Amino acid sequence: MKKYWYLVASLPYLHLGEKPSMDAAGFLAACAGHLSDDEMSVVKAVLENREPPPGAASLLWNSEVQLRDAVVRVRAKNRSIDAARFLRPYEGFSATLEKMVADAFTRPNPLEQEMEIDRARWALADELALSDPFGFPAVLAFAVKVRLADRWAGMDDKAAQQKVEELIEEVLTEGRKEHEDA
């Protein structure tokens, strides 16, 4: 397996919930010249949290799908609806991941639940990096971490309030239009 000694060793340590010292754009720039075009496309898919091409990131993607399915099952159960139509197939199974998601939903509010779910993703990334600390899995693990760190660093109470107000206004506007059309 190919090793990325310099690239991996040059990456900063990230903490979930803190502004990362390297964002996704900086990470992609750091990867340029070290990774092939195919590897870069996989890294971009991981950064965008979308399904990567088959291959090196399959384990990572299957874990993400299992995590999402576990979230769907808990939320569906809490609402007394059938989750089956929302579930996606994946390969492999992690009882630990299922427990992490179940534990996340014991948190008192949605923000804390979301943080726990992202901590599960972070733990999966750590596990992936350990499988080959200077190989492509370590690069992919960092991509997951930078995506999560960027997400949490971008959360802002003022921006969230504005988004909620925009959504409410949008719903009210649609309701007014439907009422006028009736």
GROMACS elastic network, one bead per residue, 0.5 to 0.9 nm:
[ bonds ]
;  ai    aj funct       b0    kb
    1   135     6  0.69928   500
    1   136     6  0.84523   500
    2   134     6  0.85484   500
    2   135     6  0.61107   500
    2   136     6  0.74273   500
    3     6     6  0.88530   500
    3     8     6  0.89758   500
    3   132     6  0.86864   500
    3   133     6  0.87707   500
    3   134     6  0.53875   500
    3   136     6  0.71104   500
    4     7     6  0.53999   500
    4     8     6  0.59559   500
    4     9     6  0.82488   500
    4    34     6  0.72715   500
    4    35     6  0.85571   500
    4   134     6  0.54112   500
    4   135     6  0.56835   500
    4   136     6  0.71950   500
    4   138     6  0.87964   500
    4   139     6  0.81440   500
    5     8     6  0.55883   500
    5     9     6  0.59578   500
    5    10     6  0.84905   500
    5   133     6  0.89788   500
    5   134     6  0.55141   500
    5   135     6  0.78272   500
    6     9     6  0.51665   500
    6    10     6  0.59980   500
    6    11     6  0.87907   500
    6    34     6  0.88580   500
    6   134     6  0.86673   500
    7    10     6  0.52599   500
    7    11     6  0.65564   500
    7    30     6  0.71754   500
    7    31     6  0.69483   500
    7    34     6  0.71151   500
    7   134     6  0.84216   500
    7   139     6  0.81911   500
    8    11     6  0.54172   500
    8    12     6  0.88065   500
    8   133     6  0.81093   500
    8   134     6  0.60117   500
    8   135     6  0.81800   500
    8   138     6  0.71006   500
    8   139     6  0.66218   500
    8   142     6  0.85888   500
    9    12     6  0.81730   500
    9   134     6  0.79622   500
   10    30     6  0.86972   500
   11    14     6  0.89286   500
   11    22     6  0.81885   500
   11    27     6  0.81578   500
   11    30     6  0.83952   500
   11   142     6  0.80991   500
   12    20     6  0.85347   500
   12    21     6  0.69498   500
   12    22     6  0.71248   500
   13    20     6  0.84890   500
   13    21     6  0.82834   500
   14    18     6  0.77467   500
   14    19     6  0.84102   500
   14    20     6  0.59460   500
   14    21     6  0.74171   500
   14    22     6  0.84014   500
   14   142     6  0.85883   500
   14   145     6  0.70834   500
   14   146     6  0.73143   500
   14   149     6  0.72545   500
   15    18     6  0.56117   500
   15    19     6  0.79412   500
   15    20     6  0.72283   500
   15   145     6  0.82910   500
   15   149     6  0.69469   500
   16    19     6  0.82219   500
   16    20     6  0.84009   500
   16   115     6  0.87654   500
   16   118     6  0.83531   500
   16   119     6  0.75671   500
   16   122     6  0.78490   500
   16   145     6  0.76078   500
   16   146     6  0.88649   500
   16   148     6  0.69389   500
   16   149     6  0.52689   500
   16   150     6  0.89261   500
   16   152     6  0.73284   500
   16   153     6  0.86518   500
   17    20     6  0.87083   500
   17   115     6  0.84190   500
   17   148     6  0.84049   500
   17   149     6  0.61794   500
   17   150     6  0.87610   500
   17   151     6  0.87072   500
   17   152     6  0.54615   500
   17   153     6  0.63627   500
   18    21     6  0.89974   500
   18   149     6  0.65565   500
   18   150     6  0.85528   500
   18   152     6  0.72494   500
   18   153     6  0.59647   500
   19    22     6  0.86031   500
   19    23     6  0.87088   500
   19   149     6  0.64571   500
   19   150     6  0.68073   500
   19   152     6  0.76429   500
   19   154     6  0.81085   500
   20    23     6  0.61472   500
   20   146     6  0.70127   500
   20   149     6  0.58992   500
   20   150     6  0.65699   500
   20   153     6  0.73978   500
   22    25     6  0.79746   500
   22    26     6  0.56172   500
   22    27     6  0.63482   500
   22   146     6  0.73793   500
   22   150     6  0.89101   500
   23    26     6  0.52415   500
   23    27     6  0.61435   500
   23    28     6  0.87178   500
   23   146     6  0.62287   500
   23   147     6  0.79076   500
   23   149     6  0.82307   500
   23   150     6  0.64237   500
   24    28     6  0.61793   500
   24    29     6  0.85879   500
   24    44     6  0.89457   500
   24    47     6  0.69898   500
   24   143     6  0.75499   500
   24   146     6  0.61513   500
   24   147     6  0.66646   500
   24   150     6  0.75120   500
   25    28     6  0.51578   500
   25    29     6  0.62250   500
   25    30     6  0.86350   500
   26    29     6  0.50293   500
   26    30     6  0.61502   500
   26    31     6  0.86573   500
   27    31     6  0.62156   500
   27    32     6  0.87701   500
   27   142     6  0.87072   500
   27   143     6  0.77129   500
   27   146     6  0.79795   500
   28    31     6  0.50278   500
   28    32     6  0.63279   500
   28    40     6  0.78575   500
   28    43     6  0.80476   500
   28    44     6  0.78793   500
   28   143     6  0.89716   500
   29    32     6  0.52619   500
   29    33     6  0.85913   500
   30    33     6  0.79135   500
   30    34     6  0.79743   500
   31    34     6  0.53962   500
   31    35     6  0.59197   500
   31    40     6  0.75641   500
   31   139     6  0.86590   500
   32    35     6  0.61249   500
   32    36     6  0.82424   500
   32    37     6  0.89660   500
   32    40     6  0.78415   500
   33    36     6  0.76827   500
   35    38     6  0.79312   500
   35    39     6  0.56598   500
   35    40     6  0.60452   500
   35   136     6  0.89175   500
   36    39     6  0.51017   500
   36    40     6  0.61289   500
   36    41     6  0.86652   500
   37    40     6  0.50113   500
   37    41     6  0.62654   500
   37    42     6  0.87787   500
   38    41     6  0.51736   500
   38    42     6  0.64852   500
   38    43     6  0.88207   500
   38    53     6  0.87399   500
   39    42     6  0.50823   500
   39    43     6  0.62406   500
   39    44     6  0.86346   500
   39    56     6  0.86468   500
   39   136     6  0.82637   500
   40    43     6  0.50043   500
   40    44     6  0.60953   500
   40    45     6  0.85757   500
   41    44     6  0.50800   500
   41    45     6  0.62120   500
   41    46     6  0.87047   500
   41    52     6  0.76530   500
   41    53     6  0.80130   500
   42    45     6  0.51041   500
   42    46     6  0.62974   500
   42    47     6  0.86703   500
   42    51     6  0.86759   500
   42    52     6  0.52803   500
   42    53     6  0.64304   500
   42    54     6  0.89398   500
   42    56     6  0.81463   500
   42    57     6  0.71838   500
   42   140     6  0.81667   500
   43    46     6  0.50970   500
   43    47     6  0.61490   500
   43    48     6  0.86095   500
   43    52     6  0.80315   500
   43    57     6  0.88254   500
   43   139     6  0.78553   500
   43   140     6  0.61835   500
   43   143     6  0.64700   500
   43   144     6  0.89474   500
   44    47     6  0.50122   500
   44    48     6  0.61452   500
   44    49     6  0.84871   500
   44    50     6  0.87233   500
   44    52     6  0.82783   500
   44   143     6  0.82315   500
   45    48     6  0.50857   500
   45    49     6  0.59908   500
   45    50     6  0.51942   500
   45    51     6  0.62831   500
   45    52     6  0.51256   500
   45    53     6  0.81994   500
   46    50     6  0.61383   500
   46    51     6  0.73410   500
   46    52     6  0.66294   500
   46    57     6  0.82528   500
   46    60     6  0.88194   500
   46    61     6  0.83903   500
   46   140     6  0.70961   500
   46   141     6  0.89870   500
   46   143     6  0.62838   500
   46   144     6  0.63564   500
   46   147     6  0.81161   500
   47    50     6  0.78695   500
   47   140     6  0.87648   500
   47   143     6  0.55784   500
   47   144     6  0.63060   500
   47   145     6  0.88746   500
   47   146     6  0.76106   500
   47   147     6  0.54583   500
   47   148     6  0.88552   500
   48    51     6  0.88316   500
   48   147     6  0.75633   500
   49    52     6  0.85539   500
   49    61     6  0.88775   500
   49    64     6  0.88620   500
   49   144     6  0.81371   500
   49   147     6  0.80414   500
   50    61     6  0.83464   500
   51    54     6  0.85210   500
   51    57     6  0.87517   500
   51    58     6  0.87069   500
   51    61     6  0.64111   500
   52    55     6  0.82650   500
   52    56     6  0.88617   500
   52    57     6  0.65863   500
   52    58     6  0.76328   500
   52    61     6  0.73524   500
   53    56     6  0.83948   500
   53    57     6  0.76718   500
   53    58     6  0.81046   500
   54    57     6  0.69112   500
   54    58     6  0.59540   500
   55    58     6  0.55255   500
   55    59     6  0.85908   500
   56    59     6  0.75230   500
   56    60     6  0.84218   500
   56   136     6  0.76416   500
   56   137     6  0.73950   500
   56   140     6  0.89122   500
   57    60     6  0.51703   500
   57    61     6  0.60976   500
   57    62     6  0.85563   500
   57   137     6  0.76218   500
   57   140     6  0.74528   500
   58    61     6  0.51077   500
   58    62     6  0.59862   500
   58    63     6  0.84838   500
   58    91     6  0.87599   500
   59    62     6  0.51907   500
   59    63     6  0.61939   500
   59    64     6  0.86616   500
   59    91     6  0.80580   500
   59    92     6  0.81815   500
   59   128     6  0.84621   500
   60    63     6  0.52132   500
   60    64     6  0.63066   500
   60    65     6  0.88019   500
   60   124     6  0.77848   500
   60   125     6  0.78708   500
   60   128     6  0.74824   500
   60   137     6  0.88798   500
   60   140     6  0.84048   500
   60   141     6  0.85656   500
   61    65     6  0.61960   500
   61    66     6  0.85745   500
   61    90     6  0.83951   500
   62    65     6  0.50825   500
   62    66     6  0.61429   500
   62    67     6  0.85473   500
   62    89     6  0.84902   500
   62    90     6  0.51806   500
   62    91     6  0.58334   500
   62    92     6  0.71263   500
   62    93     6  0.86001   500
   63    66     6  0.50322   500
   63    67     6  0.60922   500
   63    68     6  0.85966   500
   63    90     6  0.78675   500
   63    91     6  0.82912   500
   63    92     6  0.78809   500
   63    93     6  0.77883   500
   63    94     6  0.78698   500
   63    97     6  0.81154   500
   63   121     6  0.85893   500
   63   124     6  0.77202   500
   64    67     6  0.50334   500
   64    68     6  0.61671   500
   64    69     6  0.85432   500
   64   121     6  0.75491   500
   64   124     6  0.88686   500
   65    68     6  0.50436   500
   65    69     6  0.60251   500
   65    70     6  0.84840   500
   65    87     6  0.86100   500
   65    88     6  0.68223   500
   65    89     6  0.75814   500
   65    90     6  0.62996   500
   66    69     6  0.50191   500
   66    70     6  0.60523   500
   66    71     6  0.86086   500
   66    87     6  0.89082   500
   66    88     6  0.81533   500
   66    89     6  0.81826   500
   66    90     6  0.65662   500
   66    91     6  0.85035   500
   66    92     6  0.85301   500
   66    93     6  0.73361   500
   66    94     6  0.81155   500
   66    97     6  0.79117   500
   66    98     6  0.79950   500
   67    70     6  0.50707   500
   67    71     6  0.62959   500
   67    72     6  0.86723   500
   67    97     6  0.66631   500
   67    98     6  0.70776   500
   67   100     6  0.89867   500
   67   101     6  0.70768   500
   67   117     6  0.81905   500
   67   120     6  0.84083   500
   67   121     6  0.81673   500
   68    71     6  0.50775   500
   68    72     6  0.61968   500
   68    73     6  0.86762   500
   68    87     6  0.81960   500
   68    88     6  0.86259   500
   69    73     6  0.61466   500
   69    74     6  0.86931   500
   69    83     6  0.86068   500
   69    86     6  0.77459   500
   69    87     6  0.54303   500
   69    88     6  0.68000   500
   69    89     6  0.87512   500
   70    73     6  0.51295   500
   70    74     6  0.63359   500
   70    75     6  0.86636   500
   70    87     6  0.87414   500
   70    97     6  0.83551   500
   70    98     6  0.61362   500
   70   101     6  0.64785   500
   70   102     6  0.78388   500
   71    74     6  0.52739   500
   71    75     6  0.61425   500
   71    76     6  0.84397   500
   71    98     6  0.87683   500
   71   101     6  0.64441   500
   71   102     6  0.79961   500
   71   105     6  0.86789   500
   71   117     6  0.85609   500
   72    75     6  0.51811   500
   72    76     6  0.58578   500
   72    77     6  0.83747   500
   72    83     6  0.64198   500
   72    86     6  0.71195   500
   72    87     6  0.72284   500
   73    76     6  0.51275   500
   73    77     6  0.60026   500
   73    78     6  0.85594   500
   73    82     6  0.82334   500
   73    83     6  0.55898   500
   73    84     6  0.82625   500
   73    86     6  0.87546   500
   73    87     6  0.81467   500
   74    77     6  0.51299   500
   74    78     6  0.61958   500
   74    79     6  0.87222   500
   74    83     6  0.87074   500
   74   101     6  0.82871   500
   74   102     6  0.71634   500
   74   105     6  0.77719   500
   75    78     6  0.50802   500
   75    79     6  0.63479   500
   75    80     6  0.85873   500
   75    81     6  0.86581   500
   75    83     6  0.84015   500
   75   105     6  0.88281   500
   76    79     6  0.50938   500
   76    80     6  0.59008   500
   76    81     6  0.50457   500
   76    82     6  0.62284   500
   76    83     6  0.54526   500
   77    81     6  0.61717   500
   77    82     6  0.74664   500
   77    83     6  0.76737   500
   78    81     6  0.79460   500
   79    82     6  0.89347   500
   82    85     6  0.73309   500
   82    86     6  0.85565   500
   83    86     6  0.55127   500
   83    87     6  0.65397   500
   84    87     6  0.54581   500
   84    88     6  0.86931   500
   85    88     6  0.83800   500
   90    93     6  0.83049   500
   93    96     6  0.89472   500
   93    97     6  0.83066   500
   93    98     6  0.87201   500
   94    97     6  0.52617   500
   94    98     6  0.65686   500
   94    99     6  0.88157   500
   95    98     6  0.50785   500
   95    99     6  0.62336   500
   95   100     6  0.86469   500
   96    99     6  0.50949   500
   96   100     6  0.61514   500
   96   101     6  0.87337   500
   97   100     6  0.50100   500
   97   101     6  0.63190   500
   97   102     6  0.86379   500
   97   120     6  0.69505   500
   97   121     6  0.88905   500
   97   124     6  0.83905   500
   98   101     6  0.52883   500
   98   102     6  0.62373   500
   98   103     6  0.85988   500
   99   103     6  0.59644   500
   99   104     6  0.84605   500
  100   103     6  0.50799   500
  100   104     6  0.61305   500
  100   105     6  0.89118   500
  100   116     6  0.77110   500
  100   117     6  0.72918   500
  100   119     6  0.87332   500
  100   120     6  0.62280   500
  101   105     6  0.66430   500
  101   113     6  0.86404   500
  101   116     6  0.76216   500
  101   117     6  0.60538   500
  101   120     6  0.74197   500
  102   105     6  0.54493   500
  102   106     6  0.70540   500
  103   106     6  0.53266   500
  103   107     6  0.74288   500
  103   113     6  0.86020   500
  103   116     6  0.80278   500
  103   117     6  0.89652   500
  104   107     6  0.57320   500
  104   112     6  0.76572   500
  104   114     6  0.74738   500
  104   115     6  0.80640   500
  104   116     6  0.50790   500
  104   117     6  0.60486   500
  104   120     6  0.88555   500
  105   108     6  0.78676   500
  105   109     6  0.85330   500
  105   110     6  0.82606   500
  105   112     6  0.86862   500
  105   113     6  0.55854   500
  105   114     6  0.87170   500
  105   116     6  0.83653   500
  105   117     6  0.87315   500
  106   109     6  0.87229   500
  106   113     6  0.75584   500
  107   110     6  0.76355   500
  107   111     6  0.87719   500
  107   112     6  0.59543   500
  107   113     6  0.54896   500
  107   116     6  0.82452   500
  108   111     6  0.87101   500
  108   112     6  0.70102   500
  108   113     6  0.75520   500
  109   112     6  0.55550   500
  109   113     6  0.62850   500
  109   114     6  0.87864   500
  110   114     6  0.60516   500
  110   115     6  0.85579   500
  111   114     6  0.51010   500
  111   115     6  0.62329   500
  111   116     6  0.87106   500
  112   116     6  0.62232   500
  112   117     6  0.86393   500
  113   116     6  0.51708   500
  113   117     6  0.62719   500
  113   118     6  0.86887   500
  114   117     6  0.50619   500
  114   118     6  0.62032   500
  114   119     6  0.85390   500
  115   118     6  0.50688   500
  115   119     6  0.60863   500
  115   120     6  0.86710   500
  115   152     6  0.86060   500
  116   120     6  0.63152   500
  116   121     6  0.87398   500
  117   120     6  0.50555   500
  117   121     6  0.65201   500
  117   122     6  0.87391   500
  118   122     6  0.61019   500
  118   123     6  0.85286   500
  118   148     6  0.70085   500
  119   123     6  0.61058   500
  119   124     6  0.85571   500
  120   123     6  0.50333   500
  120   124     6  0.62359   500
  120   125     6  0.86619   500
  121   124     6  0.50200   500
  121   125     6  0.62725   500
  121   126     6  0.87199   500
  121   144     6  0.77428   500
  121   145     6  0.82917   500
  121   148     6  0.83875   500
  122   125     6  0.50253   500
  122   126     6  0.62909   500
  122   127     6  0.86694   500
  122   141     6  0.82862   500
  122   144     6  0.72679   500
  122   145     6  0.61988   500
  122   148     6  0.78014   500
  123   127     6  0.61841   500
  123   128     6  0.85784   500
  124   127     6  0.50142   500
  124   128     6  0.61263   500
  124   129     6  0.86425   500
  124   141     6  0.81056   500
  125   129     6  0.61619   500
  125   130     6  0.86452   500
  125   137     6  0.86765   500
  125   138     6  0.81216   500
  125   140     6  0.77805   500
  125   142     6  0.73026   500
  125   143     6  0.87413   500
  125   144     6  0.64434   500
  125   145     6  0.70224   500
  126   129     6  0.51523   500
  126   130     6  0.62990   500
  126   131     6  0.89309   500
  126   138     6  0.83046   500
  126   141     6  0.65724   500
  126   142     6  0.86508   500
  126   145     6  0.88809   500
  127   130     6  0.52132   500
  127   131     6  0.66898   500
  127   141     6  0.83852   500
  128   131     6  0.53611   500
  128   132     6  0.74429   500
  128   133     6  0.84602   500
  128   137     6  0.59097   500
  128   138     6  0.67059   500
  128   140     6  0.81068   500
  128   141     6  0.61736   500
  129   132     6  0.57223   500
  129   133     6  0.51460   500
  129   134     6  0.79193   500
  129   135     6  0.80961   500
  129   136     6  0.84958   500
  129   137     6  0.54404   500
  129   139     6  0.76213   500
  129   140     6  0.77841   500
  129   141     6  0.56006   500
  129   142     6  0.80571   500
  130   133     6  0.51982   500
  130   134     6  0.89098   500
  130   137     6  0.82563   500
  130   138     6  0.73340   500
  131   135     6  0.85949   500
  131   137     6  0.71186   500
  131   138     6  0.79643   500
  132   135     6  0.51128   500
  132   136     6  0.74106   500
  132   137     6  0.60285   500
  132   138     6  0.63129   500
  133   136     6  0.83651   500
  133   137     6  0.73238   500
  133   138     6  0.53312   500
  133   139     6  0.86711   500
  134   137     6  0.77989   500
  134   138     6  0.58931   500
  134   139     6  0.77580   500
  135   138     6  0.56014   500
  135   139     6  0.68845   500
  136   140     6  0.62562   500
  136   141     6  0.85748   500
  137   140     6  0.50193   500
  137   141     6  0.60585   500
  137   142     6  0.86447   500
  138   142     6  0.62772   500
  138   143     6  0.86765   500
  139   142     6  0.52108   500
  139   143     6  0.63895   500
  139   144     6  0.89225   500
  140   144     6  0.64149   500
  140   145     6  0.87294   500
  141   144     6  0.51757   500
  141   145     6  0.63397   500
  141   146     6  0.87245   500
  142   146     6  0.60152   500
  142   147     6  0.84410   500
  143   146     6  0.52313   500
  143   147     6  0.61263   500
  143   148     6  0.86289   500
  144   147     6  0.51952   500
  144   148     6  0.62598   500
  144   149     6  0.86005   500
  145   148     6  0.51140   500
  145   149     6  0.59462   500
  145   150     6  0.83766   500
  146   149     6  0.50020   500
  146   150     6  0.58757   500
  146   151     6  0.83893   500
  147   150     6  0.52021   500
  147   151     6  0.61566   500
  147   152     6  0.88301   500
  148   151     6  0.50136   500
  148   152     6  0.63259   500
  148   153     6  0.85102   500
  149   152     6  0.53336   500
  149   153     6  0.59769   500
  149   154     6  0.84573   500
  150   153     6  0.51051   500
  150   154     6  0.60262   500
  150   155     6  0.88181   500
  151   154     6  0.52543   500
  151   155     6  0.66864   500
  152   155     6  0.52789   500
  152   156     6  0.87168   500
  153   156     6  0.79454   500
  155   158     6  0.89515   500
  155   159     6  0.75503   500
  155   160     6  0.73162   500
  156   159     6  0.52693   500
  156   160     6  0.60189   500
  156   161     6  0.85744   500
  157   160     6  0.50276   500
  157   161     6  0.60929   500
  157   162     6  0.86021   500
  158   161     6  0.51529   500
  158   162     6  0.62733   500
  158   163     6  0.86925   500
  159   162     6  0.50631   500
  159   163     6  0.61827   500
  159   164     6  0.86915   500
  160   163     6  0.50299   500
  160   164     6  0.62182   500
  160   165     6  0.86232   500
  161   164     6  0.51333   500
  161   165     6  0.62217   500
  161   166     6  0.86315   500
  162   165     6  0.50833   500
  162   166     6  0.61604   500
  162   167     6  0.86755   500
  163   166     6  0.50050   500
  163   167     6  0.61906   500
  163   168     6  0.86140   500
  164   167     6  0.51097   500
  164   168     6  0.61635   500
  164   169     6  0.85602   500
  165   168     6  0.50974   500
  165   169     6  0.60905   500
  165   170     6  0.85217   500
  166   169     6  0.50981   500
  166   170     6  0.60855   500
  166   171     6  0.86770   500
  167   171     6  0.62205   500
  167   172     6  0.85812   500
  168   171     6  0.51588   500
  168   172     6  0.61207   500
  168   173     6  0.85123   500
  169   172     6  0.50427   500
  169   173     6  0.59817   500
  169   174     6  0.85433   500
  170   173     6  0.51030   500
  170   174     6  0.61889   500
  170   175     6  0.85555   500
  171   174     6  0.51582   500
  171   175     6  0.61018   500
  171   176     6  0.86380   500
  172   176     6  0.61480   500
  172   177     6  0.86510   500
  173   176     6  0.51067   500
  173   177     6  0.62629   500
  173   178     6  0.86718   500
  174   177     6  0.51130   500
  174   178     6  0.61934   500
  174   179     6  0.85780   500
  175   178     6  0.51550   500
  175   179     6  0.61348   500
  175   180     6  0.86185   500
  176   179     6  0.50417   500
  176   180     6  0.61006   500
  176   181     6  0.85772   500
  177   180     6  0.50660   500
  177   181     6  0.60874   500
  177   182     6  0.86164   500
  178   181     6  0.51067   500
  178   182     6  0.62218   500
  179   182     6  0.52558   500
